[in-house]
Amino acid sequence: MLPADKEIITNIIGNNHNSTDVTRLKADKLEIFVNDYLKEDLNKYDKQLQIKNNELLEYIQLKNMIETIKNDLFNDDNNSFKTKMNIGGNFFMQAKVPKTDKILVNVGLNHYVEFTMDEGLKFIEMKVNILNKQIDIIREESIKTKANIKLALMCIGEQRKLN
């Protein structure tokens, strides 16, 4: 509690029951609530949304890569391709992938599962659907928090306008 709030409360509890002091106290408390809690919640939702969107982007890129490999390379007889591999520090080296019938997919917590191309696509579709639902939930919570902030700021404005 701020020292100014203690002074106002002391005045209210004492013989002064001035309604403007009560209104100012309510507005100050509401402003503290908005700044300390609602805006922090909004920042948390934004960070969660950013993490989920990045994860979704990675799965979509993986899906596109699998579809490219599946369409372009299964038509070839040798069933292999050349690529560049990042070996760290953005240094790349040429690599040859001899077999493209199976892939390893990170399913979470750095655990990899070997899938065929079709199984990998099914897993990715399922994961993309789950991530989209999670993103929708986070967005809804963010919208609710923004609405609460706007409502609280409108109340603060109305209370201060009455003074």
C-alpha positions, 0 to 999 in steps of 0.5 A: 500500500502506498503512503498516500493510501495510508493517509487517505484511509486514516482520514476516512477512518477518522472524522472525515468521510469525504466521498471524493477521498473514497473515490480517489482511493478506489481509482488508485487501487483499481489502477494498481490492480490494472498495472500489477496484475492485468498487464502482467497477465497480458504479457504472459499471454503474449509470451505464450502466444509467441511460443505456440506460434513459433512451434506451429511454424516449425511443424508447418515447415516440417510438413512442407519439407516432408511433402516436398521430399515425398513428391520429388524424391519418390519419383526418382529411382535412387531415392536419395538427395543432397542437402546442406547441413548446419554444423553449428555457428551457421557453418554449413557442409554438404550432406547426402541423405541416402534413404528418405523413407523414414524420418525422425520427428521431435514429439516433445521434450527432445524425444524423437520418434521414427515415422514413415512419411505418411505417419509423420504427416498424420502426426504433424496434422494432429499436432497442428490442430492441437496447437491451433486450439491452444492458440485460440484459447490463449487468444481468448484469454488475452482478449478477456484480459484486454477487455478487463483492462479497458473496463477498469480504465473506463471506471477510473476515468469515470471516477476521476471525472466525478471529482 
